[in-house]
Amino acid sequence: MRYSELPELVRFMIRHATNGMAIGAGLLLIAIRLNLVGLRDALGSDSSGLATGILFFQTSLTVGAVWMGGAIMLLREDRK
């Protein structure tokens, strides 16, 4: 099934979830770059990169879910 064939509400949720995931990843990149709470130092000691991958996945998943939930709660009308 193509994206354009999905129901409008499903496309709405996918669009807002992916936007939130991108924002979460961007915020995490900023936090690592600024070395907030020693994040860059802690991740730098992990030679496999597994900790960084898990942190990016969990952060983007959480922010994406919150972003999607906020968008759903701010809907002003019923959609079909």
N, C-alpha and C positions, 0 to 999 in steps of 0.2 A: 504494500500500500504506500502510495506516495504521500509526501507531506501535504500537498495541496488537496488531497482527497480526504484528509482527516477532518473530523468535526471541528467547528470553530473553537469550542472551549478547549479541546485537546491541543490545538495549535497555540492557543493563548497560554496554556500552562507550560508547554514545551518552550515557547519563546521566552517567557519570564524566568523559567528555571535556568535556561542556558545563559541568559543575561546575568542572573544572580551568581551563577557559577563563575563567569568571567570576572565579575566584580570581586568575588571572594578570592580568586587567584591573584588578581591585581593588588588587592589589599595585603595579601600575604607576601607578595613580592616586595611591596613597600616596607612591610615590617621586617623582612629579612635584610633588605638593603640598609635600613636605618639601624639595624642590630638592636631592635627593641627587646628588652629583657634578655639580652645575650642569645637571641635566636640564631643569628648567623654563626656564632661561635659554636653553639651546640650542634647545629646541622653540619658544620664544617668538619667535625670530628667523626662523622659517619662516612666511612669510605665506600659503602655499597650504594648509598643514595636512597635506600629503602625508607628511612625516616622522613626524608624530604618528600618522597612520593606519597607516602601515607598522609603526611601533614597537608599536602596540596589537595589530595582527594577528599579528606574529611572536611577541610575548610571550605572548599568549593561546594561540596554536597550540602553542608549546613547552611551556608549563605544562600545557595540556590533555592533550598526549600523555604527559607524564611522569605526570600524575595517573591517566590511564587505564592506563598500564603498571604503575604501582604497585598499582592495584586488581586488575589481572589477576594479578600476582605474589602477591598476598595471598589469592587464592581458596583455600579450604581443601578443597574437594571438587570432583570432576568434575561438570560440569553438562551436561545434554543439550540 
